[in-house]
């Protein structure tokens, strides 16, 4: 399967130099012309590319944040909690603009990972990027952080991938062992976590 990547050297060096969360205007710096559709097996081990991963933090109106214990396909993250829904953008998600392509991939991931996801019952807002340089996995990924605010009394349900899903307050999240990407994303979404 081919996935959405950008040549690492096409991105501003301060975005990729160290592990950090940054508020940047990603979509004014890149365009659909910058997308490289690369076989996932090659992209996972080639630092010349950054795989673009939408990473969505789902929030309730009362400020609680969706989190779930990691299990499933990515065994390196088992034993940690995640506060993000996300995944690769597949070639089937390709649209006319980079932003539309990311949006299509993001909607597909939300529908896959939340059992009753209703696109018309949420508000999505782009917050910034996360970059991680501490592991071989992190070195080939760049996260685009979004919030997904559930409107009214809407509360999505867990799918198989998000079994064990809970809604936690920022105070409760401080006590949970989270994956690094969740810690970075929460810096952009709610620094008190």
matplotlib code that plots the C-alpha trace (Angstrom):
import matplotlib.pyplot as plt

x = [0.0, 1.3, 1.1, 1.4, 4.9, 6.9, 10.6, 12.2, 14.4, 11.3, 10.2, 11.7, 14.7, 13.5, 10.3, 12.3, 15.5, 14.3, 11.4, 8.8, 5.2, 4.9, 2.2, 3.0, 1.0, 1.7, -0.6, 0.9, 4.3, 3.4, 1.1, -0.3, 2.7, 4.9, 3.1, 5.1, 3.1, 5.6, 5.2, 4.8, 7.5, 10.0, 8.8, 9.0, 12.8, 13.8, 14.6, 14.5, 10.7, 8.3, 5.1, 2.2, 0.0, -3.2, -3.3, -6.7, -7.4, -11.2, -12.7, -16.1, -17.7, -16.8, -13.1, -12.7, -10.3, -10.7, -7.9, -7.4, -4.8, -2.6, -3.0, -3.5, -1.1, 1.6, 3.2, 5.9, 3.2, 1.5, 1.4, 0.9, -2.3, -3.0, -5.0, -5.0, -6.8, -4.6, -3.0, -1.4, -3.0, -3.5, -3.4, -7.2, -7.5, -5.8, -7.7, -7.0, -5.3, -3.0, -5.6, -8.4, -6.2, -5.4, -9.1, -10.1, -7.5, -8.5, -12.2, -11.4, -9.3, -12.0, -14.6, -12.4, -11.4, -14.6, -17.6, -20.4, -18.4, -20.7, -18.9, -21.8, -21.6, -18.0, -15.9, -12.3, -9.6, -5.9, -3.5, 0.0, 2.6, 4.5, 7.9, 9.7, 13.4, 14.0, 13.1, 13.5, 9.7, 9.4, 12.2, 10.0, 6.7, 5.3, 2.0, -0.6, -2.5, -6.2, -8.8, -12.2, -14.8, -17.9, -21.0, -23.9, -24.3, -22.6, -20.0, -18.4, -18.0, -14.9, -14.1, -11.9, -8.8, -9.8, -11.2, -10.9, -11.6, -12.2, -13.0, -10.5, -10.1, -6.8, -6.0, -6.6, -4.4, -1.5, -1.5, -1.6, 1.5, 1.0, 2.8, 5.2, 3.0, 0.1, 2.2, 3.4, -0.1, -1.5, 1.1, -0.8, -4.3, -4.2, -0.8, -2.2, -2.2]
y = [0.0, 3.5, 6.1, 9.9, 11.2, 14.3, 14.5, 15.3, 17.9, 19.7, 20.6, 23.5, 22.0, 23.5, 21.3, 18.1, 18.8, 17.6, 16.1, 18.8, 20.0, 23.2, 25.6, 26.1, 26.8, 23.4, 23.9, 27.2, 25.5, 22.5, 21.7, 18.7, 18.9, 18.0, 14.6, 11.5, 8.2, 5.7, 2.0, 1.7, -0.9, 1.6, 4.6, 2.8, 2.6, 5.5, 8.8, 10.7, 10.7, 11.8, 9.9, 12.4, 11.1, 13.0, 12.6, 13.6, 14.4, 13.8, 16.1, 16.3, 19.7, 19.3, 19.1, 15.3, 13.7, 10.3, 7.9, 4.1, 1.5, 0.7, -2.8, -4.0, -3.7, -1.5, -3.8, -1.2, 0.9, -1.8, -0.8, 2.9, 4.9, 7.0, 10.2, 10.3, 8.7, 8.5, 6.6, 6.7, 8.6, 6.0, 6.7, 6.1, 9.3, 11.5, 14.7, 17.9, 19.7, 18.6, 19.8, 17.8, 14.7, 15.0, 15.5, 12.4, 10.3, 11.7, 11.0, 7.4, 6.8, 8.2, 6.0, 3.0, 3.6, 4.9, 2.6, 5.2, 8.2, 10.9, 13.5, 16.0, 15.8, 17.0, 20.1, 19.5, 22.1, 21.9, 22.7, 22.1, 19.4, 16.9, 15.5, 12.8, 12.0, 9.6, 6.3, 4.9, 4.9, 8.6, 9.6, 8.7, 10.2, 13.7, 14.2, 16.8, 17.4, 18.2, 18.5, 16.8, 18.5, 16.4, 18.6, 18.4, 15.1, 13.1, 10.6, 8.1, 4.5, 2.3, 0.0, -3.1, -0.9, 1.4, -1.2, 0.0, 3.6, 6.1, 9.8, 11.4, 14.9, 16.6, 15.9, 12.2, 12.1, 13.3, 10.0, 7.8, 6.4, 7.8, 7.3, 10.1, 11.3, 11.8, 13.9, 16.0, 16.5, 17.4, 20.2, 21.8, 20.9, 21.3, 22.0, 21.3, 17.5]
z = [0.0, -0.9, 1.8, 2.0, 2.5, 2.1, 1.3, 4.7, 3.1, 1.8, 5.4, 7.4, 9.3, 12.7, 12.3, 12.1, 14.1, 17.5, 19.4, 19.8, 19.4, 17.3, 16.4, 12.7, 9.5, 7.9, 4.9, 3.8, 3.7, 1.7, -1.2, -3.0, -5.3, -2.3, -1.7, -2.5, -2.6, -1.2, -0.5, 3.3, 3.6, 2.1, 4.0, 7.4, 7.1, 4.9, 6.7, 3.4, 3.9, 6.6, 6.7, 7.3, 10.2, 11.2, 15.0, 16.4, 20.1, 20.7, 23.4, 25.1, 25.8, 29.5, 28.7, 29.1, 26.6, 25.0, 25.8, 25.4, 26.2, 23.2, 21.7, 18.2, 15.3, 16.8, 19.5, 20.3, 22.0, 24.1, 27.8, 27.0, 26.8, 23.7, 23.5, 19.8, 16.9, 13.8, 11.1, 7.7, 4.8, 2.0, -1.7, -1.8, 0.3, -2.4, -3.3, -5.2, -2.3, 0.5, 3.1, 1.4, 1.3, 5.0, 5.8, 3.8, 5.5, 8.9, 8.3, 7.2, 10.4, 12.7, 11.1, 11.4, 15.1, 16.5, 16.2, 15.7, 14.4, 13.1, 11.0, 11.4, 15.2, 15.6, 15.0, 13.8, 14.3, 13.2, 16.1, 14.9, 14.3, 16.4, 15.5, 17.4, 16.8, 19.7, 18.0, 14.5, 14.2, 15.2, 12.8, 9.7, 10.9, 11.2, 13.1, 12.2, 15.4, 15.3, 18.0, 17.4, 19.7, 20.1, 19.8, 22.2, 23.9, 21.2, 22.4, 20.0, 21.0, 21.0, 18.1, 18.3, 17.9, 20.7, 23.2, 26.7, 25.7, 28.5, 28.9, 31.3, 32.8, 32.3, 35.9, 35.5, 32.4, 34.4, 36.2, 33.1, 31.3, 27.8, 24.5, 23.6, 20.7, 23.1, 25.5, 22.6, 21.1, 24.5, 24.7, 21.8, 22.9, 26.7, 28.3, 31.8, 31.0]

ax = plt.figure().add_subplot(projection="3d")
ax.plot(x, y, z, "-o")
ax.set_aspect("equal")
plt.show()
